[in-house]
Amino acid sequence: MNLRKIILVSLAVFLVLIQGSLVYASSNTVFAPSIGGNWVGNGISYSSYRDGESPDKKSLTPKENILEDLKILSKHWNLIRLYDTSQNSRRVLEVIHENDLKIKVMQGAWISGKQTQQQNDAEVSRVIKLANTYPDIIVAVNLGNEIFVDWSAHKVNDFKPIVNYIRQTKRSIQQPVTVNDDYNFWNKPAAKKIAKEIDFIGLHAYAFWNNKTLKGSLKWTQGIYKDIQSRYPNKQIVLGETGWPTSRIYNDGTYEGGLIGKANVANLEKFFTQYNEWINKEKIVSFYFEAFDENWKGGHDGVNAEAKAEKHWGVYYSNRKPKITLPLKSQ
């Protein structure tokens, strides 16, 4: 073999090795939402329910209200998260499709230990159908929201049916499939049974609920992200929920009442700004929680019930007025 051939063969081998190393290096990134080649992974969680509406009332938000919401959000985000396959969620998808909005969706299936197997089965069947009906809108599917963490109010104790749902869904759709849960599930050894089945990990991490002050909140969030990534180095970690409330109750004997974090608009703005800069810099796919305040949440019992944090995580008030100045677009 002459020198020229040796050089050409060596170069070919080098290129193959480089290509292989690049594939390996990026192999854990399976969810990278984009529009027109631009990364749009900085997303937000959305619920269409307005004051006086709620899932308990089986409310159906008018399409014109949903369109108004999505036009508001699309100035700042191109990616939203929906939590179930209810008629309200289906209307959101219809509005995006009918109005050709530049919005992508992580579509959820609401699975619950309080539902029957038949109800859970039906929810998974519907999410599969939606993913195949709207392949240009739905870019990922989530099966179950906080169903494994110990404190869950709708905890699922048996992993087997969830594993079956994951496998069924992955066989049936093209989009990546995940499960979203609190970091206090993903840091347990048992979580590996679920992690090995899904395409990426949906991580929830709330500094406020974990009794942190605003000052250390971003550092704590980053630490949780790095910890879960270190446990699953070959899995992409997506931040499915985090945020900071603008109201809370104090000193009423409840868990919330004993927390040390201060809830107000100024603290929301500081947390959101710092978090947003980090997410964009590192290109971490994220769904900030949440778009609009949901006053139906958290119950109406106890002293000063309307101040409960659960109702006040939005970057907008429930009347759709912004609490803070929001950056334009996510890319």
C-alpha positions as CSV (number, residue, x, y, z in Angstrom):
1,M,0.0,0.0,0.0
2,N,1.5,3.4,-1.0
3,L,1.7,6.4,1.2
4,R,-1.3,8.1,-0.4
5,K,-3.6,5.0,0.3
6,I,-2.3,4.8,3.8
7,I,-3.2,8.4,4.4
8,L,-6.7,8.0,2.9
9,V,-7.4,4.9,4.9
10,S,-6.2,6.5,8.1
11,L,-8.3,9.6,7.4
12,A,-11.4,7.4,6.8
13,V,-10.8,5.5,10.0
14,F,-10.4,8.8,11.9
15,L,-13.6,10.2,10.5
16,V,-15.5,7.1,11.5
17,L,-14.1,7.2,15.0
18,I,-14.9,10.9,15.3
19,Q,-18.5,10.4,14.0
20,G,-18.9,7.5,16.4
21,S,-17.7,9.6,19.3
22,L,-20.0,12.5,18.4
23,V,-23.0,10.1,18.2
24,Y,-22.0,8.6,21.6
25,A,-21.6,12.1,23.1
26,S,-25.1,13.2,22.1
27,S,-26.8,9.8,22.4
28,N,-28.6,10.8,25.6
29,T,-30.3,13.8,23.9
30,V,-33.6,12.5,22.4
31,F,-35.8,15.5,23.1
32,A,-34.6,18.7,21.4
33,P,-37.8,20.6,20.3
34,S,-37.2,23.1,17.5
35,I,-39.0,25.2,15.0
36,G,-37.3,26.1,11.7
37,G,-34.0,24.8,13.1
38,N,-34.2,27.0,16.2
39,W,-34.2,25.4,19.7
40,V,-37.4,26.1,21.5
41,G,-36.8,23.9,24.6
42,N,-37.6,26.7,27.1
43,G,-41.2,25.9,27.7
44,I,-44.0,26.5,30.2
45,S,-46.8,24.5,31.8
46,Y,-50.3,25.5,30.7
47,S,-53.9,25.0,32.0
48,S,-56.8,26.7,30.3
49,Y,-59.1,26.8,33.4
50,R,-60.1,30.3,34.3
51,D,-61.7,31.6,37.5
52,G,-64.9,29.7,38.1
53,E,-63.7,26.8,35.9
54,S,-62.1,23.6,37.2
55,P,-61.8,19.9,36.2
56,D,-64.0,19.0,39.2
57,K,-66.8,21.0,37.6
58,K,-66.0,19.4,34.2
59,S,-65.6,22.9,32.8
60,L,-65.0,23.3,29.1
61,T,-63.0,26.5,28.3
62,P,-64.3,28.2,25.2
63,K,-61.9,28.0,22.2
64,E,-61.7,31.8,22.0
65,N,-60.3,31.9,25.5
66,I,-57.8,29.2,24.7
67,L,-56.7,31.1,21.5
68,E,-56.3,34.3,23.6
69,D,-54.1,32.4,26.1
70,L,-51.9,30.8,23.4
71,K,-51.4,34.1,21.6
72,I,-50.3,35.6,24.9
73,L,-47.9,32.7,25.6
74,S,-46.5,32.4,22.0
75,K,-44.9,35.8,22.4
76,H,-42.6,34.3,24.9
77,W,-42.7,30.5,24.5
78,N,-43.0,28.0,21.6
79,L,-43.4,25.0,23.8
80,I,-46.1,24.1,26.4
81,R,-46.9,21.2,28.6
82,L,-50.4,19.7,28.9
83,Y,-51.2,17.2,31.6
84,D,-54.1,15.1,30.4
85,T,-56.2,14.1,27.5
86,S,-59.4,15.8,28.7
87,Q,-61.6,17.6,26.3
88,N,-60.0,20.9,27.4
89,S,-56.6,19.6,26.4
90,R,-57.9,18.3,23.1
91,R,-59.3,21.8,22.5
92,V,-55.9,23.3,23.0
93,L,-54.4,21.0,20.3
94,E,-57.3,21.8,18.0
95,V,-56.8,25.5,18.5
96,I,-53.0,25.2,17.7
97,H,-53.8,23.2,14.6
98,E,-56.7,25.3,13.4
99,N,-54.8,28.6,13.8
100,D,-51.4,27.3,12.6
101,L,-49.8,28.5,15.8
102,K,-46.0,28.0,16.2
103,I,-46.4,26.0,19.4
104,K,-45.1,22.5,20.2
105,V,-46.6,20.4,23.0
106,M,-45.4,17.8,25.5
107,Q,-48.7,15.9,25.9
108,G,-49.5,14.2,29.1
109,A,-51.7,11.3,30.1
110,W,-53.1,11.6,33.6
111,I,-52.5,8.3,35.3
112,S,-53.6,7.9,38.9
113,G,-53.7,5.4,41.7
114,K,-57.2,6.7,42.4
115,Q,-58.4,5.8,39.0
116,T,-59.4,2.3,37.9
117,Q,-57.3,0.3,35.5
118,Q,-59.9,0.9,32.8
119,Q,-59.7,4.6,33.3
120,N,-55.9,4.6,33.1
121,D,-56.0,2.3,30.1
122,A,-58.4,4.7,28.3
123,E,-56.1,7.7,29.1
124,V,-53.1,6.0,27.6
125,S,-55.1,5.0,24.5
126,R,-56.2,8.6,24.1
127,V,-52.7,10.0,24.4
128,I,-51.4,7.6,21.8
129,K,-54.3,8.6,19.4
130,L,-53.5,12.3,20.0
131,A,-49.8,11.8,19.4
132,N,-50.6,10.2,16.1
133,T,-53.2,12.7,15.1
134,Y,-51.0,15.7,15.8
135,P,-47.4,14.5,15.0
136,D,-46.3,18.0,14.0
137,I,-47.6,19.5,17.3
138,I,-47.0,16.9,19.9
139,V,-43.2,16.5,20.3
140,A,-43.1,14.3,23.4
141,V,-45.6,12.2,25.6
142,N,-45.6,12.1,29.3
143,L,-47.2,9.2,31.2
144,G,-48.1,10.1,34.8
145,N,-47.3,13.2,36.8
146,E,-45.8,12.7,40.3
147,I,-47.3,9.2,40.6
148,F,-44.4,7.5,42.4
149,V,-43.0,10.0,44.9
150,D,-44.0,9.0,48.5
151,W,-46.1,12.1,49.2
152,S,-48.2,11.8,46.0
153,A,-52.0,12.1,46.6
154,H,-52.5,9.8,43.6
155,K,-49.6,7.5,44.1
156,V,-49.2,4.3,42.0
157,N,-47.7,1.5,44.0
158,D,-47.2,-1.0,41.3
159,F,-44.5,-0.3,38.7
160,K,-45.6,-3.1,36.3
161,P,-48.7,-1.4,34.7
162,I,-46.7,1.8,34.2
163,V,-43.9,-0.1,32.5
164,N,-46.5,-1.8,30.3
165,Y,-48.0,1.7,29.4
166,I,-44.5,3.0,28.5
167,R,-43.8,0.0,26.3
168,Q,-47.2,0.2,24.7
169,T,-46.8,3.9,24.0
170,K,-43.3,3.6,22.6
171,R,-44.4,0.9,20.2
172,S,-47.3,3.0,19.0
173,I,-45.9,6.5,18.4
174,Q,-42.8,8.2,17.0
175,Q,-42.3,10.8,19.8
176,P,-40.1,10.3,22.8
177,V,-41.9,9.0,25.9
178,T,-41.2,10.0,29.6
179,V,-42.6,10.0,33.1
180,N,-42.4,13.2,35.2
181,D,-41.8,12.9,38.9
182,D,-40.2,14.7,41.9
183,Y,-36.5,14.4,42.4
184,N,-37.2,12.5,45.6
185,F,-38.4,9.6,43.4
186,W,-35.6,9.8,40.9
187,N,-32.9,9.7,43.6
188,K,-34.2,6.4,44.9
189,P,-32.8,3.0,43.6
190,A,-36.2,1.8,42.7
191,A,-36.5,4.6,40.1
192,K,-34.0,2.8,37.9
193,K,-36.8,0.4,36.9
194,I,-38.7,3.2,35.3
195,A,-35.7,5.2,34.1
196,K,-34.5,2.3,31.9
197,E,-37.8,2.2,30.1
198,I,-38.3,5.8,29.2
199,D,-36.5,8.0,26.6
200,F,-35.7,10.8,28.9
201,I,-36.3,11.7,32.6
202,G,-38.9,14.4,33.5
203,L,-37.6,16.0,36.7
204,H,-39.5,18.2,39.2
205,A,-37.5,20.3,41.6
206,Y,-39.1,23.0,43.7
207,A,-36.8,25.0,46.0
208,F,-39.7,26.6,47.7
209,W,-41.4,23.3,48.7
210,N,-38.1,22.0,49.9
211,N,-37.8,24.8,52.5
212,K,-35.2,27.0,50.7
213,T,-35.0,30.7,50.7
214,L,-34.8,32.6,47.4
215,K,-31.1,33.3,47.9
216,G,-30.1,29.7,47.5
217,S,-32.9,28.6,45.3
218,L,-31.2,28.5,41.9
219,K,-28.1,26.9,43.3
220,W,-30.3,24.2,44.9
221,T,-32.1,23.6,41.7
222,Q,-28.9,23.3,39.7
223,G,-27.6,20.9,42.4
224,I,-30.6,18.7,42.1
225,Y,-30.3,18.6,38.3
226,K,-26.7,17.7,38.5
227,D,-27.3,15.0,41.1
228,I,-30.0,13.3,39.0
229,Q,-27.9,13.6,35.8
230,S,-25.0,11.9,37.7
231,R,-27.3,9.0,38.6
232,Y,-28.4,8.6,35.0
233,P,-25.4,9.8,32.9
234,N,-26.8,8.2,29.7
235,K,-30.3,9.8,30.1
236,Q,-31.4,13.3,29.1
237,I,-32.8,15.1,32.1
238,V,-35.7,17.5,31.3
239,L,-36.9,19.9,34.0
240,G,-40.6,19.2,33.9
241,E,-41.5,21.6,36.7
242,T,-40.0,24.3,38.9
243,G,-41.0,27.8,39.9
244,W,-41.7,30.2,42.7
245,P,-45.1,31.3,44.1
246,T,-46.3,34.9,44.6
247,S,-48.5,34.1,47.6
248,R,-48.6,31.6,50.5
249,I,-49.9,31.1,54.0
250,Y,-47.7,31.5,57.1
251,N,-47.6,30.0,60.5
252,D,-50.9,28.1,60.4
253,G,-49.6,24.8,61.5
254,T,-49.5,23.2,58.1
255,Y,-46.4,22.2,56.1
256,E,-46.7,25.3,53.9
257,G,-47.2,27.5,56.9
258,G,-43.8,26.5,58.3
259,L,-41.7,27.0,55.2
260,I,-39.1,29.8,55.2
261,G,-39.4,31.0,51.6
262,K,-41.0,34.3,51.1
263,A,-43.7,34.4,48.3
264,N,-44.1,37.6,46.4
265,V,-43.8,39.0,42.9
266,A,-40.3,40.4,43.5
267,N,-39.0,36.9,44.4
268,L,-40.8,35.3,41.5
269,E,-39.1,37.8,39.2
270,K,-35.6,37.1,40.6
271,F,-36.0,33.3,40.5
272,F,-37.5,33.3,37.0
273,T,-34.8,35.6,35.6
274,Q,-31.9,33.6,37.0
275,Y,-33.5,30.3,36.1
276,N,-34.4,31.4,32.6
277,E,-30.8,32.6,32.0
278,W,-29.4,29.2,33.1
279,I,-31.8,27.2,31.0
280,N,-31.1,29.2,27.9
281,K,-27.4,29.1,28.4
282,E,-27.2,25.4,29.0
283,K,-29.9,24.5,26.5
284,I,-31.8,22.4,29.1
285,V,-35.3,21.5,28.0
286,S,-37.6,22.9,30.7
287,F,-41.2,23.6,31.5
288,Y,-41.5,26.4,33.9
289,F,-44.5,26.1,36.3
290,E,-46.6,27.8,35.3
291,A,-48.3,30.1,32.9
292,F,-51.4,31.4,34.7
293,D,-52.6,31.3,38.4
294,E,-55.1,28.6,39.0
295,N,-57.4,29.7,41.8
296,W,-59.4,26.4,41.8
297,K,-56.4,24.5,43.2
298,G,-55.4,23.9,46.8
299,G,-58.9,23.9,48.3
300,H,-60.8,26.7,50.0
301,D,-60.5,25.5,53.6
302,G,-58.5,26.9,56.5
303,V,-57.5,30.4,57.4
304,N,-56.8,32.7,54.4
305,A,-57.3,29.8,52.0
306,E,-57.2,32.0,48.9
307,A,-53.6,32.9,49.7
308,K,-52.4,29.2,49.4
309,A,-49.3,28.9,47.3
310,E,-50.9,26.2,45.1
311,K,-53.1,28.8,43.5
312,H,-50.3,31.3,42.8
313,W,-47.5,29.8,40.7
314,G,-48.3,31.6,37.5
315,V,-46.2,34.2,35.8
316,Y,-49.6,35.7,34.9
317,Y,-52.5,36.3,37.3
318,S,-55.6,34.3,36.6
319,N,-57.0,37.4,34.8
320,R,-54.2,37.0,32.3
321,K,-52.3,40.1,33.3
322,P,-48.5,39.6,33.6
323,K,-46.9,39.7,37.0
324,I,-43.4,40.4,35.7
325,T,-41.7,41.5,32.5
326,L,-41.2,38.5,30.4
327,P,-38.5,38.0,27.7
328,L,-39.6,37.7,24.2
329,K,-39.4,34.1,22.8
330,S,-37.4,31.2,24.2
331,Q,-34.7,30.8,21.6
